[in-house]
Amino acid sequence: MSINEDAYDVIVVGSGGGLVGAYVAASRGLRTLVVEKSALVGGTMAYSGAGLWFPGSAPLTRAGLGDDVEAARTYLRKVIGDPSREALQDAYLEAGVKLIDELERSAWFPPFIHGPVPDYFVTAEGASPTGHTVFPMPLEIAELKENAGILRRSLPTERWDFDEGPLVSGGRALAGRALGAFLETGNGTVRLNTRLESLIVEDGRVVGIEATSEGEPVRFRATRGVILVAGGFDHDRELREKHQAPLTGDWSNGVPTNTGDALRAGLAVGADVDLLDEAWFVAGLIQPDGRPVFHTGTRGGIWVNAAGERFVNETRPYDQVGHEIMRLHNSSDVSHIPAHWIFDQRQLDRDSFGGPPDEPLRPEWLESGALRKADTLEDLARLIGVPFDNLRRTVDEFNGYARTGVDESFHRGESVWDQMFHHIVPFAADPRQNFPAKPETEFPNPLLTPIAEAPFYVATIVPSDIGTKGGLRTDQEARVLRPDGRPIPGLYASGNTAAAMSGRVYPGAGTPIGSSIAFAYRAVLDIVGTDG
């Protein structure tokens, strides 16, 4: 069987955040190839809101928030607490400012906007109650012309009805804008349905990749460098069970094609790794089709473990909730996987369930068993197999908190995060952001309402993630490192293919995608030998 070989200056493996890096390379005149394993571009980034945690960037200055890079640096030092990652943090902060400036010079990237999302550790020194997150503007998908059909969407159908001319937002807008800008340079090529198999090494330098494309072996040479931005090992059962048991990857919200191909390719050429036991953990709400969807918390009801006891502030930042579920499951004699989300008819009438508050409950929730109901709390306890006396005591305690407005156990509704995300206080958000409506309630804390009106309902919460965050160890220029700290010439990594600059924490909305595009940008700067 013949093997074709094409040559480029730069090869980018992955079409999520890698598309931005590819555009940066192609705009500098480098012949750039993007290799994508699936038939669609955008990766897990396309499933996201496309927040970018970029302190000091132009959108924050335009919003009147000034240059707060030094405060953000202090914040990162405090919440991450890992001196070995400080050089990565500094590189990230520098890159975010410069990258936004560069992108906004392209017609494909109209000015980004600031979205006031509080930093996740809002009481830490340097934290901002309005946050450092910026968002891309929506995109008319028709602007992509014949390439519109390859843009991934967040819904399972993975298709668009182009006759309607939809406006896409969030991660799909960012991916679509990067794709359009990349191809318009005239120096960019996208190769779909092409899976990375291995890296080509000559005289100690990575000079290309071997891949399988449409079932056929292919080789692509890279004269300047290979950048791996191919996601993590979200859905690789072997690696998940080895490093993150009891998780298998079945509950991940990463795209199905994230199975660790780039990680394995890097290991095969001598790369070091770090944080393989970590992920961008989140709580996942089991859907009628049996799969979990990333869940950001609830303003009604409570979550209980197998003992029928509440264990967390249910509106705490999602990564912290996900980590807490994992910590308790691994350290407690009581199972926290799954957890049970319990609420009553009052909440269902106010918020509906599984969709916008103004839409009725879809019948498949109850028909599938993803949502179950009982006439009494005792029946509900029996339904989910938890001790009724414990559940009754837990609900009575919570109902007491609802009457006083103070959650004495977990302080729900007290933080800026709780109040912003659940729209208890007004804020100057962009109207395109789909935040929930301000709830109407007669109780002193709108995030604490009694569980008292029958029937009672229960849904299932499991530990999910928006990608693994451990991978190849890199330096501040995104160069992949050997165990002795020496870079592997010609090889770079970013996004979830690389070990996260933020270590074991999630500092603020937009850190994962921000890291992906910031370090892809730094990789290109290193390849061309400039600092901007």
N, C-alpha and C positions, 0 to 999 in steps of 0.2 A: 504494500500500500504506500503510495507516495505521500511525502510530507512537504507541504508548501511552507515557504519561509518568506516573510515580509519584514522590512526594516523600518523602524521609526526612531525618533529621538527619545521620546518618553512613552512608556506604557503605564497606564493607570488601570489597575484591576479593581473593578467595582464602580457602579454608576449612581451611588447616593452622593455623599459628600465629595466623592472622587470627581464628580462632574465639575465642581467648582475648581478643584486643583487642575483638572484637565484644561478648563478654559484659561486659567492663569498661564499655563504652559503654552497653549496654542496661540494665545494673544501675544506672546513673546517670540513668535515665529518658529516654535518647535513643532515638528511633525509629531502629533500625539494620537495614540490609540487608546480608546477606552474599551476594555473587555468586560462584558456583562454576562453572567452565568444564565440568567433568565431571558425571557423574550421581552421584558419591560425594563425601562430605566427608572431610577429613583430610589431603589432599595428601601430599607426601613425608614429612611428620611421622608419618603413620600407619605408614610402613615402619620407623620408628626404634624405639630403646629408650626414647625420651622423656626422656633425660637432660637436665638443666638445670644448667648451670655457674653456680651462684649463691652465691658466697662470702658468709658472714655471715648466710645465711638461717636461718630457724627450725629446719629439719630438722638442720642441722649443729650448732646450739646444743644441740638435744635429744640429739644423738649424743655430746655432751661435747667437741666440737671448738672451741667458743668462737667469738668474733667475730674472724675473720681477714681482714676486708676490706682492711686496710692492707697486709698481706703479699701479698694477691692483687693489689692495685694495683701494688705494686712488681714483682711477677711479670709482669704485663701490660706494664708499661713496658719491662722487660728483654727479653722474648721478642718483642714486636711492634716495638719500636725505631722508632716513627714518631710524633714529637711532634704531627703534624697530627691524630692520632686519639686524643689523650689526653682531650679533652673527651667524646668518645663512650665511651671506657672508663669514665670517672667516672660518666657518665649510666647506663651499663649496670649498674655495681656498685650504684648507688643503687636502680635500678628493681627488680633481682632480689630484694632484701630485702623491699621494700614489696609487690611483686606476690605473692610467696608468702604473706605475711601476709593480704593481701586474699582470695586464692583460698581459703585455709583457713578463712575465715569463712563460706564457702558450704557447705551440706550436700552439694553435688555434688563437693566436693574434700576428702575426708578427708586427714589429715596426710600430707604427702609424706615420703619416707624418704631418708636418706643412703645412697648406694652408694659404697663405698671404691674409687674408680678414680683412680689417681695422675695428677697433672697431667702433661701430655705431655712437657714439658721439665723433667724432675724434678730436674736439677742446677742449674737457674737459681735466682737469688736470689728468695726468696718462694714457691717452689714447695712444694706439699704432697704428701707421699707417700700420703696418704689421699684427697686431692682435695677438690673442692668440688661434686660432682655429686649432685643430688637427683632422685628419681623419683616419679611418681604411683603411687597404689595401683591395682591391677587393678579392673576394672569388670564387673559382671554386665550383659551386653549387653541383657538383658530390661528393665533399668531405662530404656532408651531407648524402650520400647514401640513405637509405630508408626514411629518414626524409626530403629529398629535397622538396617533394610535399606539405609540410605544411608551407613553407616559403612564407609569403605574398609578392606580388610584387606591384609596384606602378600603373600598368595599370589595367583597369577594368576587363580584362579577368581572372586575378588572377590565371594564370597557366603558366607552363613552358613546352617548348618542350625539354624534357630531352635528346633526341637524339643529340641535337646540343651542349650539354655541355656548357651552357652559363656561362660567368663570371659575377657575380653580384657585385655591388659596393654600396657605400653610406650606407643608413640605412638597406638595405637588407643584405649587407655584415656584418654589425655590429650585426644584429639580428641572422644571420646564424652562425657566429662565436660563439656568446654567447650560442646559442642552442647546437652546437656541443660540446663546452667545458663543458656545464652543464650536458649533457647526458653522456659524457665520464667519469665523476667522479664516476658513478655507484650509486650515491646518489640522482639522480634527476628523477622526474616523471613529465610529461606534461599531463594535462587533458584538451582536447579541447571540444568545444561545451558545456561549463559549465558556467552558469551564477550565479554570486554571488547574493544571496537573502538577507542574513542577517549575522550578527556576533554572535557567541555564547559567552555569558558572564557568568562566574561562579565566585562568590565571588568578583565581581568588576573587574575581569581580563578577557580579550579577550582570549579565548582558542580554537577558531576554527571558521569555517564558515558553514552556511547552503547554499546550492546551488541547482540549477536545472541542471541536466546533461542528455542530450538526452530526455528531457521531464520528467525525474524521479527525485524526491527529493533525495539529498545526503547530508551527513554531513562529514566534515573532521576536525579532531582535530589537533591543533598545540600546542605542549608542550612548545615551546620557544617563538613563536611570529607569528603574521600575518602582512604582509607588503602589503599595498594597492598601487599598481602602475598601476591602471586600466584606466588611462586617465581621461578626464574631462567630462563635460556634453554638449559636442559639439552639439549633435543632439537631445537634449531633449527640445522640444518646450516649455513646461511649464516653465522650469527653465530659458531658454534663454529669453522668453518674460517677465518674472518676473524681471530679473536682467539686461537685455541687450537690451530691446526694442529699435528700431524696429526689431532687429534680432530674427530669429526663429530657427536658426541652419541649415536651408536648404542650406545656402551658406558656411558651414564649410568644410574645407579640412581634418578634423579629420576622422578617420575610422568610418563607420556608426554605429558600436556597442558602441561608446562612448556616453552613455546616462545617466551618473551620478549614476550608480549603487553603486559604492564604496562611493561616497559622501553621498548618502542617508543612506547607512549602517552605516557610521560613525556618522552621525547626530542622528540616532536612538539609539546609545549607549552614547550620551551626548557630542559629539565632538563640538568644536568651529570651526567657519569658517571665512574666510576673502577673500576679493577681488573678490567676486562673480560677480561683474560688469565688470570684466576684462577678456581679451583674448589676445592671441598672434595674434593681428589683422594684416591683410595683405590686399592688394588690390587683388581682384579676377577677372579674365578675363572670361566672360561667353563664354562657348564652344558651338559647334554645338548641343550637346545633352542637352543644357540648364543649365548645371552645371558650376560653376566657378572653375577655377584652379588658385592656388597661383601664383601671377604675381609679379615679382621683379622690374618692372619698364620698361621704354622704352627709347631708345636713339633716337627716332624719333617721330614726332607728338606731340600733346598736349592733356591734359585732361581738359574738361570743365564741368561746372555744368549746372543746368537747366536754368540759365540766359545766357548761352553761354560764360561764363567767366572762364578763367584759375584760379586755386586756390592752386596749389602746385607745388613744384619741383618734376616732375614725376620720377626722378631717386633717390630720397631721400630713405634712408633705409626703407624697406617695412613695418616694424612695425610702424614706424613714419608716413608713408603715410596712413596706415590703421586707426591709431588713429586720424589723421587729418580729414579724411573723416567722421568718427563718430563725432568728435568734431564740425565740421562745420554743419553737418546735424542737430545736437541737439541744436546748438546755433544761427543758421542763419535762416532768413526767406526764403532763397533760398534752394531748395532741392539739395543735393549732392549724392543722392541715387536714381537711378544710376548716375554715371558719364559717360561722353562720350569721348572715345579716338578717336581723329581725326587725320588723316594723309593723305598723297597724294600718287600718283603713284610712285614718286621718292623713297619713303621709301619702298613701296611694291617691287619695282624692286631690291632694295639694300638688304633688309632683309627678303623678303617673309613675311609670317604671319602664326602663329599657328604651326610653326615647324622650323627646321634648315634653315638658310638663303640660303643654296644651294638646297633646295627642293622647288618645285613650290607650290603655294597656292592650298590647297585641295579644291575641288569643294563644299564639304559640308558646308564650312564656309559661302559662299554666298547663297547656296540653303536653308540653315536653317534659314537665317536671322541673325545669330550671327555676321556676318560682312555684312554691307550694303554699297552701293556706290551711288554716285550722280555725275552728270556731272559738277555741279557748287556748290560753297559754299552756295548760296541761296537755292538751292534744298536740300542740306544736312541739312541746318538749318530747313527747312520745314519738312524734314524726321524725325528729332529727336525732333521737337517741341520747339526749342529755338529761341529767337529773332535774326533775321538775322543781324541787325545793330550791336548788341553786339558781335556776332560771328565774323563778318567781322573786327570789331575794335580789337578784341583779336588776330585774325590771323595776321592782319597787324602789330600789336605791336610785336608779336613773330617773324615775318619775319624780322623786323628791328633788333631784337636781334641776329638773325642768321647772318645778314650781318656784325655786329660789333663783334660778338663772345662773347658778354656779356649779360647774362640774368639778366636785372636790376630788375625784379620783384621777381624771386625766386632762382637766382644764380645757375641754372642747369649747371653741368659740371665743377664746380669750386672745389668741395671737392675731397679728396683722394678716398672716397667711390665711387663717381660718376665715376671718372677716372679709378679706378681699375675694378669695376664690369663691365664696358662697354669697358674694354680693350683698353683704350686710351694710357696708359703708360705701358711699359713692366714690367713684374714681374716674379719671379721664381716659377710659379705655377707647381704643379704636372700635367703632360700632360693628366692624366686620368680625370681631372676636366673639365667639359664641359663649359668653358667660351666662350662667343661670340667672333667672329673674330674682329680684329681691322677694323673699318669702313673706307672706302675710301671716302673722301669728299674734295671739293675745298673750303669749308667754314672754317673760323678760329677756330671754336669750333665744333668738330665732333658730339657733342651731341645737337647742334642747327643747324638744316637745315630747310630751308623755306618750308612752306606748300603752294605750288604754282602750281604744275603740276597735271592737271585734268586727270582722274576722282579722286574724293575725297572719302575717306572711313571713316567709323565709326564703332567702336566696343564698347561693354558695359563693364564698370568697376563697381563692387559692393564691399562693405566691406565684406571680407571673414576672415578666421582665420586658423591657424594651430593647433587649440585647445584652449579651455578655460584655464585660468591661475589662477583662484580662486578656493579654495577648503578648505580642512581641515587644520586647523592651527597646525603647528608642531614646535618643538624646533630643536636645532642644531644636535640632534641625530636622527631626523626624527620621534620622538615620537609624536603621536597625542595628542593634548592638549584639556582639558576642558575649558570652559569660564573663570574659575578662575585661569588658567595657570597650573594646575596639569596635568601630563600625564596620559593617560588611559593605565594601565598596559597591556602589550602584544600587543599593536596596534601601527603600524607605517604607514607612508604614504610618497610617493614620486611622482615625475613627476607632471602631471596636476591633479592628485587627491589631491595634497596638494597646499596650497596657495604659490605662487612663492616667492623665496628668493629675486628676483629682483624687486618685487613690481610692479609698473605700467610701468616700462621701460624694454627695450630689449637691454642689454648692448653690446652684440656682437654675431656673428654667432656661434651657438652651445650652447647657454645658456639653451634652453628648454631641449634638450637631455642630456646635461652636468649635469643639475640639477637633472634630473630623475635618472641617474645612480650614481651620486655622493651621493645623499641622500639614495638611496637603499643600497649603500655600507656602509654608516654610520649606517644605521639601522642594518645591519648584524653585524657590529663591536660592536654595543651596545648589541645585543642579545648574542654574545659570550663573551662579557666582555673584549675586547682588543681594542687597538687604532691603529691597523694595522696588 
